[in-house]
Amino acid sequence: MTASFPRAEVVIDLSAIRHNVALLASRAAAGAQTMAVVKADGYGHGALEVARAAVEGGATWLGTCSLGEALALRRAGIGVRLFSWLDTPEADFAPAVAEDIDVAVSSLDELARVADGVRRARDFSGLTVNARVHLKIDTGLSRNGCPPAEWQALVDAAAAAEPLIEVVAIWSHLACADELGHPSIDAQAKRFDEAYDIARTAGLNPMRHIANSAAVLTRPELHFDLVRPGIAIYGLNPVPTEDDLRPAMTFKSSVVLTKRIPAGESVSYGHSWTAERDSTLALVPVGYADGVPRSLSGRMDVWLGGRRRPVVGRVCMDQLIVDCGDDEPAVGSEVILFGQGALGEPTAREWADKLGTIDYEIVTSMYRPRIHRTYLEAGS
Ligand SMILES: Cc1ncc(COP(=O)(O)O)c(C=O)c1O
């Protein structure tokens, strides 16, 4: 085996990211800009690399969860608008204000902390900086966001804090956009309209944004001024109606050993699988420490030597075993655990369906110290 056969590697196709962002931007209603969501290290794909590709694909905004994520992008040279929406109560807004990051506000307390951040940013920068704030209304997801009953007070306080606070947007997040026709979507849209009317009556003239990937693809009337797709920019499809997205992540490894076993031999911990006939086994050096769920033992395939083959016996911490029948894959042969699906190889969605979860969880869990991440451009 040579160094060109990594034990565990995720390969990110940046041309797929560009393609997906361009596709989503083209689906956005006229006048709506596109914010590519790159939180959680770009859903496990690498925030900075994804950010650059997304901007090349047409994103004019990038969205992160934490201020730390946004600051890292800004300090790495990302120049587009950055919006960050959820931090702990001790988060310091001063660097965000100084480094031109838009922030979310859901409460009077948060508004006061942002205003405090502006004052301190002015002190240390010597510049008359203001905070660009997006007021979040909770329209029915019941996570963060201001409850409708407190919205008027928040809007009034934000309006009174101008110009220290510049209210650039009101925004919200949908609970069930991936369930087409779910009644909560219209109910949330109605509350969003009401919140907007209150903001306008208070003298504000904010942008509006509420659409995640599923709403970008299915609810054009909810695109307003800005859409916030996440999962779809990675090529994972939140709704059945879209088939032009290209998954960007391939998870692969390689064969490090093969051996022939006679019928009747059992394999891996617990001997949960016994060969019914003489067979060649291929050992692949990835396991649950590398993101292959142990609960997929005995119910997953890999792509090896031009076809799917079953993983047999238990997935271990560092290795798994593939039944190759009478085939003899060479040591070093590529093993695809999941990929784009174009060859017939398993996909992240297939893993998610088997595990009773969503593909978001599969790809975001691929950020691990032992997994080597590489980036692929078209044709490379
Ligand atoms: C506030 C916010 N906006 C947008 C998104 C993107 O959602 P999706 O990945 O479903 O497109 C997320 C992701 O969870 C989010 O938290």
PDBQT file of the ligand as one rigid body, heavy atoms in Angstrom, charges set to zero:
ROOT
HETATM    1  C1  LIG A 401     -31.542  29.523  10.442  1.00  0.00    +0.000 C 
HETATM    2  C2  LIG A 401     -31.289  28.580   9.327  1.00  0.00    +0.000 A 
HETATM    3  N1  LIG A 401     -31.477  28.985   8.070  1.00  0.00    +0.000 NA
HETATM    4  C3  LIG A 401     -31.274  28.159   7.030  1.00  0.00    +0.000 A 
HETATM    5  C4  LIG A 401     -30.865  26.864   7.240  1.00  0.00    +0.000 A 
HETATM    6  C5  LIG A 401     -30.692  25.956   6.044  1.00  0.00    +0.000 C 
HETATM    7  O1  LIG A 401     -31.630  24.915   6.108  1.00  0.00    +0.000 OA
HETATM    8  P1  LIG A 401     -31.560  23.729   5.035  1.00  0.00    +0.000 P 
HETATM    9  O2  LIG A 401     -30.255  23.056   5.286  1.00  0.00    +0.000 OA
HETATM   10  O3  LIG A 401     -32.714  22.857   5.369  1.00  0.00    +0.000 OA
HETATM   11  O4  LIG A 401     -31.629  24.362   3.718  1.00  0.00    +0.000 OA
HETATM   12  C6  LIG A 401     -30.653  26.400   8.536  1.00  0.00    +0.000 A 
HETATM   13  C7  LIG A 401     -30.253  25.018   8.779  1.00  0.00    +0.000 C 
HETATM   14  O5  LIG A 401     -30.651  24.342   9.675  1.00  0.00    +0.000 OA
HETATM   15  C8  LIG A 401     -30.868  27.288   9.626  1.00  0.00    +0.000 A 
HETATM   16  O6  LIG A 401     -30.670  26.911  10.887  1.00  0.00    +0.000 OA
ENDROOT
TORSDOF 0
